[in-house]
Amino acid sequence: MAVAGVGVFGTFGAAVAAQWAALRGKRLDAEIQRGHQAEQHAESVRVREREQKQSVYSGFSAAARNYRMELHHCVMELERGRSADVAKLEGERADYREVYAQAQMIVPDRVLTVASEVDLCLGNSYRAVCNMIDHADADVLGRLHLWLDTSMSDAVWLLRQVLREDLGVATLAADLEARVSTLSSARAIQFDPGAGAASCNLKGDVGSQ
């Protein structure tokens, strides 16, 4: 009986051990599965965030470029003695303001520094052009034309480059702070009443927001 008892106990113990091992295996499988699902979810979130970022950045760069181009076109029309397409200018400005507001919420500080300066450049340019629509001045228009062709064009290029850098698809020179400072100085000179912009009635600084 003792031998039989030991045999029964051994058989029962083996069955219990096998069942415990099976349950432990299932728990491990479930944990591994949950881990894979968590990794897949995290990767899916990262992909969505990157796609959203790329979309906003692409829209921001394009809107800034189109806004500058329309400002430039308005100045050219005014220089020719024609009427500027104010409706189209306002449309480009509205598109830019919308995407700029979106970009402000996701860009890092390094990019925001450039974006804010570009916004000030565009805002001052817009106000100057609007003043020229009713009070066209050949000298001021000439300076605006040159500004939009040079510094303002460089500003939009710099914005595009810093956005591409943040996405990891381009490298930017280490002198970004110096470039922004140069742009800021050029803006101050362009729109300082003492530099010839007085006829634009520019007082203070303003961005597009």
Contacts in CASP RR format, 6 or more apart in sequence:
PFRMAT RR
TARGET T0000
AUTHOR 0000-0000-0000
METHOD contacts of the structure
MODEL  1
MAVAGVGVFGTFGAAVAAQWAALRGKRLDAEIQRGHQAEQHAESVRVRER
EQKQSVYSGFSAAARNYRMELHHCVMELERGRSADVAKLEGERADYREVY
AQAQMIVPDRVLTVASEVDLCLGNSYRAVCNMIDHADADVLGRLHLWLDT
SMSDAVWLLRQVLREDLGVATLAADLEARVSTLSSARAIQFDPGAGAASC
NLKGDVGSQ
52 106 0 8 1.000
53 106 0 8 1.000
53 167 0 8 1.000
54 167 0 8 1.000
56 99 0 8 1.000
56 102 0 8 1.000
56 103 0 8 1.000
56 106 0 8 1.000
57 103 0 8 1.000
57 163 0 8 1.000
57 164 0 8 1.000
57 166 0 8 1.000
57 167 0 8 1.000
59 99 0 8 1.000
60 99 0 8 1.000
60 100 0 8 1.000
60 102 0 8 1.000
60 103 0 8 1.000
60 115 0 8 1.000
60 159 0 8 1.000
60 163 0 8 1.000
61 156 0 8 1.000
61 159 0 8 1.000
61 160 0 8 1.000
61 163 0 8 1.000
63 92 0 8 1.000
63 95 0 8 1.000
63 96 0 8 1.000
63 98 0 8 1.000
63 99 0 8 1.000
63 100 0 8 1.000
64 96 0 8 1.000
64 100 0 8 1.000
64 118 0 8 1.000
64 122 0 8 1.000
64 156 0 8 1.000
64 159 0 8 1.000
64 160 0 8 1.000
65 156 0 8 1.000
65 160 0 8 1.000
66 92 0 8 1.000
66 95 0 8 1.000
66 96 0 8 1.000
67 92 0 8 1.000
67 93 0 8 1.000
67 95 0 8 1.000
67 96 0 8 1.000
67 122 0 8 1.000
67 126 0 8 1.000
67 208 0 8 1.000
68 122 0 8 1.000
68 125 0 8 1.000
68 148 0 8 1.000
68 152 0 8 1.000
68 153 0 8 1.000
68 155 0 8 1.000
68 156 0 8 1.000
69 92 0 8 1.000
70 85 0 8 1.000
70 88 0 8 1.000
70 89 0 8 1.000
70 92 0 8 1.000
71 89 0 8 1.000
71 122 0 8 1.000
71 125 0 8 1.000
71 126 0 8 1.000
71 129 0 8 1.000
71 148 0 8 1.000
71 152 0 8 1.000
72 145 0 8 1.000
72 148 0 8 1.000
72 149 0 8 1.000
72 152 0 8 1.000
73 84 0 8 1.000
73 85 0 8 1.000
74 84 0 8 1.000
74 85 0 8 1.000
74 86 0 8 1.000
74 89 0 8 1.000
74 129 0 8 1.000
74 133 0 8 1.000
75 84 0 8 1.000
75 129 0 8 1.000
75 132 0 8 1.000
75 141 0 8 1.000
75 142 0 8 1.000
75 144 0 8 1.000
75 145 0 8 1.000
75 148 0 8 1.000
76 145 0 8 1.000
77 83 0 8 1.000
77 84 0 8 1.000
77 85 0 8 1.000
78 84 0 8 1.000
78 129 0 8 1.000
78 132 0 8 1.000
78 133 0 8 1.000
78 136 0 8 1.000
78 141 0 8 1.000
79 138 0 8 1.000
79 141 0 8 1.000
79 142 0 8 1.000
79 145 0 8 1.000
81 136 0 8 1.000
84 129 0 8 1.000
84 133 0 8 1.000
86 133 0 8 1.000
89 126 0 8 1.000
89 129 0 8 1.000
93 126 0 8 1.000
93 208 0 8 1.000
96 122 0 8 1.000
96 208 0 8 1.000
97 208 0 8 1.000
97 209 0 8 1.000
100 115 0 8 1.000
100 119 0 8 1.000
100 208 0 8 1.000
100 209 0 8 1.000
101 209 0 8 1.000
103 115 0 8 1.000
104 112 0 8 1.000
104 115 0 8 1.000
107 115 0 8 1.000
107 163 0 8 1.000
107 166 0 8 1.000
108 166 0 8 1.000
110 162 0 8 1.000
110 166 0 8 1.000
110 176 0 8 1.000
111 162 0 8 1.000
111 163 0 8 1.000
111 166 0 8 1.000
113 176 0 8 1.000
113 177 0 8 1.000
113 180 0 8 1.000
114 158 0 8 1.000
114 159 0 8 1.000
114 162 0 8 1.000
114 176 0 8 1.000
114 180 0 8 1.000
115 159 0 8 1.000
115 162 0 8 1.000
117 155 0 8 1.000
117 180 0 8 1.000
117 183 0 8 1.000
117 184 0 8 1.000
117 187 0 8 1.000
118 155 0 8 1.000
118 156 0 8 1.000
118 158 0 8 1.000
118 159 0 8 1.000
118 183 0 8 1.000
119 207 0 8 1.000
119 208 0 8 1.000
119 209 0 8 1.000
120 184 0 8 1.000
120 187 0 8 1.000
120 205 0 8 1.000
120 206 0 8 1.000
120 207 0 8 1.000
121 151 0 8 1.000
121 152 0 8 1.000
121 155 0 8 1.000
121 183 0 8 1.000
121 187 0 8 1.000
122 152 0 8 1.000
122 155 0 8 1.000
122 207 0 8 1.000
122 208 0 8 1.000
123 206 0 8 1.000
123 207 0 8 1.000
123 208 0 8 1.000
124 187 0 8 1.000
124 190 0 8 1.000
124 191 0 8 1.000
124 202 0 8 1.000
124 205 0 8 1.000
124 206 0 8 1.000
124 207 0 8 1.000
125 144 0 8 1.000
125 147 0 8 1.000
125 148 0 8 1.000
125 152 0 8 1.000
126 208 0 8 1.000
127 200 0 8 1.000
127 202 0 8 1.000
127 206 0 8 1.000
128 140 0 8 1.000
128 144 0 8 1.000
128 191 0 8 1.000
128 197 0 8 1.000
128 200 0 8 1.000
128 202 0 8 1.000
129 144 0 8 1.000
131 199 0 8 1.000
131 200 0 8 1.000
131 201 0 8 1.000
131 202 0 8 1.000
132 140 0 8 1.000
132 141 0 8 1.000
132 144 0 8 1.000
132 200 0 8 1.000
135 199 0 8 1.000
137 199 0 8 1.000
139 196 0 8 1.000
140 196 0 8 1.000
140 197 0 8 1.000
140 199 0 8 1.000
140 200 0 8 1.000
143 190 0 8 1.000
143 196 0 8 1.000
143 197 0 8 1.000
147 186 0 8 1.000
147 190 0 8 1.000
151 183 0 8 1.000
151 186 0 8 1.000
151 187 0 8 1.000
151 190 0 8 1.000
154 183 0 8 1.000
155 183 0 8 1.000
158 179 0 8 1.000
158 180 0 8 1.000
158 183 0 8 1.000
161 170 0 8 1.000
161 172 0 8 1.000
162 172 0 8 1.000
162 176 0 8 1.000
164 170 0 8 1.000
165 171 0 8 1.000
165 172 0 8 1.000
173 179 0 8 1.000
189 195 0 8 1.000
190 197 0 8 1.000
191 197 0 8 1.000
191 200 0 8 1.000
191 202 0 8 1.000
191 205 0 8 1.000
193 202 0 8 1.000
193 203 0 8 1.000
END
